[in-house]
């Protein structure tokens, strides 16, 4: 338990991100203005210099930034991360553009408490280039999925999905439309999970 605080009544969220962090910001804003009865107690980022770190600084979220290449294995850095999650009394981990597969150590210690947002209607288009692949395929109904994280790639049980129609060929536009939906869906889904509804 960490010394100052907060292992009691309010729910503690950790967000993992690698890039822009717009989903981190959506969650942090919802905590800040009371739409979520929770706080973001830690941002974990595997990319020193990522844009999300500036967002975290503005919200005053503590960060754990690391360069995976400076560790000898995934187990080694995941042990450090899991220890940080423990000391912040994290209730739920939200992957938000964390472009790294969660390994054995985190699954053993936080399995059942890790969720991910993915820019497709899973189980279609798993992996890192879901939108580009869907556009290439000529998909007409796109969507966003939030799911539990297990040892499979983007394969854990689905918690929430939202679809939208798009009949064009511009992946950037699909990303733009999808991200607006992501931000709402992540906050709504967290609200339900934290209140025990989902
Ligand atoms: C989001 O669109 C998320 O769905 C995607 O990364 C983006 C991160 O955006 N995740 C994946 O593709 C996972 N396979 P953000 O950094 O602005 O939140």
Boltz pocket constraint, residues with backbone or C-beta under 6 A from the ligand:
constraints:
  - pocket:
      binder: B
      contacts: [[A, 17], [A, 18], [A, 19], [A, 20], [A, 21], [A, 22], [A, 23], [A, 24], [A, 96], [A, 97], [A, 98], [A, 117], [A, 118], [A, 119], [A, 127], [A, 128], [A, 129], [A, 130], [A, 179], [A, 182]]
      max_distance: 6.0
